[in-house]
Amino acid sequence: MSLLQRSVQAIFPQDNDFRNQARARLYQLALPHWALGDLMDLSIDLAGITRSMTPNVSKKAIVTMAGDHGVVAEGVSKFPQEVTPQMVYNFVNGGAGINALARQAGAEVVVVDMGVAADLNHLANAGKIINKKVGLGTDNIAEGPAMSLAMATRAVESGIDIANELSGRIDLFGTGDMGIGNTTPSTAIAAILTGKPLQELTGRGTGLDDEQLKHKLKVLERILECNKPDPRNGLDILAKVGGFEIGGIAGLIIGAAANKKPVLVDGFISTAGALIAIAIEPFVRDYIICAHRSMEPGHRAMHDKIGCRPLLDLNLRLGEGTGAALAMNLVEAATAVLTEVATFEEAAVAGADK
């Protein structure tokens, strides 16, 4: 049995007994009924995910997956491909947006080379990144599949490997991405799995102007026409129109779910990975916390498909795991609500009139 098959078999829904225990305690807290709103809903999820009334989310990591995309040859990004390895160096040196926000959240940043079109072995050998490279970037999806089915499986299983390796010391995962051009495959994935038209889903990525946006839309139409992925098969979608880092994110989510760990899904690219993970195993949905809604127009449709409401809506569009890092503060707050707020009885406070 493959790693992917074993992992999928280990995924079960949240535990209803712990959800019910958490709900019962929250009903009794010394505050007006459900006065902390979505934080209280999140508290129930955390109890159900962790099978505990005292969920531990103190040990946190953002796993930032990096990979390049052959479709940049079509002019779908404002930035050249060499920015991907340059940003990996920035992550390693601690100077990127994700480094600053992860430090603020008390989370470590784990950088993974899933398929950067550059030799980063020296960084891996020095222990500064994890080498899970599947290839030197995907093929151009405007001309054919991104990768083989075997490569897609390897990408997902690499993400599972990382979740398994980190789960012994990490309580809360956050997803992150780096890959010039990756809003294009993510939009294709969104179109396939939400059924929404490309016109509603396609955004400006790193800052395309109106003419460049029109061009990107035409490229996406070609991508879907020439690849025709099976919308019922997550690995087929990943192989035909995805990316190595998107596969890694999908695998990380599957691995977190198999280890009964909550996972904060970052922005547009991470949510494409989440859609792939759910297409492979629908029960992973129970372990996903949607961190934020980005400025990409397709992100709302993706959230609707998953059935989640994001914790934050701050007009972010950076990726890297930055929204997940910000939302880690809210996950810790939800745990504090469940474990630290006294009940009416504990606080000797009179309850509301019947």
N, C-alpha and C positions, 0 to 999 in steps of 0.2 A: 504494500500500500504506500502511495506517495505521501510526502510531507503535506501537500495540500489536502489530500483526502483525509489524512489523520486529523489535521487541524479542523476541517469542516465537521468531522464527526464529534469533536470535542466542544462544539458550540451549542449552547442551549439558551432558551429565553431567560430573562431576569427571573430571580426567585420571588414568587408571589408572597410567600410567607414573610420574607423580610420587607417587601414592599408594604404589606398590610401592617406590619409592626411599626414601620416608619410613619405611615399615614396616621395610625392611631396616636402615636406620640405627638406628631405635629398638630393634630386636632386639639390637643390638651395644652399647647404652649401658652404662656401668659402674654398673649397679644390678641388683637382682634382676629376673627377667623380668616385664615390664609392671607394675613396682612403682608407677608413677604413674598407673595405671588409665585413667580417662576422659580425663585430660589427654593421654595418648598417643594415644588414639583421635581426640581433637580435633586433635592435631598432624597426623595423616594427612589429616583432612578439609581442614585449612588448606592443606596442600601440594597436594591435589587441586583445591581451589577456585582457588588463585592460580597454579597451574602453576609452582611454585617450591619449592625446598628451603630457601629463606630467606624465608618469608612476611613481608611488611611489614604490620603492623597498628597502627603507631604513630600514624597520623593518623585520629582517630575522631570520629564525629558521631552524636548522637541526633537523629533527625528526629521531632519531636512534631507530629502532625496534629490539628487542632482542628475540630470540627463539632458542630452542634446537631441535635436529634432531635424531630420532631413528636410522637412517642409519649409525651413527658413529660406531655402533656395528660391521659394516662390515670392519672397518679399512680403511676408506676413507680419514682420516685426520691425520696430524702429531701431532695434539694437542688433549688432553683429553677433555671430555665434561665439566668438572668443570671450564674450562677457561671462558665459557660464563658468569656465574654469577660473576666470579672474574673481568671480564672486565666491567660488569655493575657497580661494585663498583668503578673501576678506572674512568669510565665516571662521576659518581656522585662526586668523589673526584677531578675531573678536571685535571687528569694526563694523559689522553689518547691523541693519535694523533688528534682525532676530536676536543677535547677541545682546543688544541693549535691553530689549524687552524680556528676554529670557532671564537675564540677570535680575531684573526688577521682580520677576515672578519667582525667583529662586529655582529656576530650572536649568538643567544642563542642555547643551546643544550637541546633538550627535549628527555628524555630516556623513552622508553615504553617497559614494560614487556608483550610481546605477548604470550610467552610460554616457559619461562626459566624453566629448570628442577630443580628448587630450590625455596624455600620460600623467596620471597622478599617483603612480605607484610609490614615489618617494614620500608622499604625505601619508599613504596607508602604512608603509613600512615604519614610519616614525610614530604610528599610533594616533595620528591627528584626524584621520578620516577612516571610514570602513570601506573596503573595496568589495563591491558586489557587481562590478561592471559586467553587463550582459553584452555590450557592443559599443563601438565608437559612434554613438548616436543612432537613432532610428533611420530607416530609409524614408524617402520622400513620399508621404501618404497621398499626395496629389497625383502620383503616378502608379501607386500600388500599395501593398500592405506595409505597415510600419516594421514588422518583424515576423518571424515564424511563430507557429503555435508553441513550439518547444521553448523559444526565447521568452514568450509571454508567460509561460508556466514558470520558467526560471526566475523571471522578474518578481512574480508574486511570491514564490517560495523564498526568495531572498528577503523580502519584507517580513515574511513569517519567521524566518531565521532570526532576524534582528529583534523582533518582538519576544521570541523565546529567550534569546540571550539576555535581554534587558529586564525581563519580567521578574527575575530574582531580586532585583534591587530598585525597580521603578514601579510606582503605584499608579501614576497618571501619565498617559502618553499624549503628545500633540503631534500632528502631522505638519510637515513643511515641504516646500518644493523649490527647486531652482532649475530653470531650463529655458533658454531663449526660444521663443516660438511656441511655448506649450499651451497658450490659450487656444490655439487652433485645434489640436487634437482634443482638448477638453471640451470645446464647443461641439465638435463632431460627436463625442461620447454623449454629451447632453442631448443633442438632437435625436440620437438613436434611442436613448433610454427614457426620454420624457415625451417623445412624439411631437414636440413643439417645432414650428418652422424655424429655419436658420435665421430668418430676419429678426425674430424675437430674441434669439439667444446670442447673436454675435456682437461682441463688444470691441473696444478700442485697444485692449491689451495694455501695452506699455506706452500708449499715447498716439495711436494712428489718427491722421486727419480724415476728412470725409472721403476723399478719393481713395486713400489707402484702405479705409474700412469697406468701401464698395469692392475693392479688389480682393480683400480677405474673404468676403462673402462669396464671391465667384470661385475662389480657390476651394472653399468649403463645399460648395455645390459639386465641384469636380471630385473631391475626396469621397463624398458619400456615393456618388454615381459610379466611380470606378472600383470601390471596395465592397459595397453592399454587405456589411456585417450582419450577422444573425442577432437580432435584438434579444433573443432568449438565451444567448450564450456569452457570458461575460469574458471568457478567455478569447473567444473569436473577435469580439469587439476590440479588446485590448490589442490583439495581434494585428488587426487590420488598420485601426486608426489611432491607437494609443501611443504611449511613450514608456520608456523603461522606468522613469521615476514615478509615473502614474501607476504602473504595475507594482512598484515597490510600496507605494502608499496603500494600495489595495491589500497587499500582503500584510503590511504592518497592522492594518485594521482587523484583518482576519486573525492574525496572531494574537493581538490584544484581546479579542473576543474569546479565543480559545483558552486564554490564560485568565479570563474573567477580570480584565482590567478596562476601566473607562478610557476612551480615546477621543480627544478633542480634534475635530476635523476643521482645518483652517479654511482657506478660501476656495476660489473657483477650481483650481487645479486639484487641490486635495479632495474637493467634493466630487470631481470626476473619478478619482480613485475610490471614493466611498461608493459611488454608483456601481463601479465594477465589482467591488467587494460584495455588495448586496446582490448583484446579479449572479455571483458565484454561490453565495450562501445568505439567504434573506435574514436569518436570525442575527447576523452581525449588527443589524439595525439597533438592537437592544443595547449595544455597547457604545454607540456613537452619540457624541454630544456635538451639535453644530455650533462652532465657536462664534461665527459672525457672518453677516451678509456683505459681500463685496460690491464694488461698483459695476462689476460685469453684469449686463442685463440678464444673462442666462442663469445667474446664481439662484434667483428666486424660484424658477421652475425646477431646478435641481433639488432645492430644499423641499418644495411641494411634493416632488416624486418620492423623496426619502420619508417625508411625513414628519419633519422636524422644524421647530422654530428656532432660529439662531439666537444666541444669548446677546449679541452685540450687533449694532448697525452704525458703523462709524465712518462710512465712505472710504474704507481701506481698499487698496488694490496692489499691495506689495507682494503678497505671498510670503515665502520663506518659513512660514509658521508663526508670523507676527500676531495674527488674530488669535491663534490658539494660545500663545503665551499670555496675551492680555486676558483671555477668558479663564485661564488657570486661577486667577484671583477670585473669580466668581464661583468656581468649583470648590475652592477652599472655603469660601463664605457659606455655600450651601451645606457643607459638612459641619461647619460651626453652628449653623442654625439647628441642625438635627441633634448635635451632641452637647451644645453649651447653653442653649436657651432653656430656662427652667419652665416646667409646667406650672399651671395655676396652683396645684397642690404643693409642689416643691417650693414655690416662692411664697406660699401662704397669701395668695392674691385671690380675691373674690372673682368668680367667673361671671360671664354675661347673664343677664336675666333671661329666663326661658321664654 
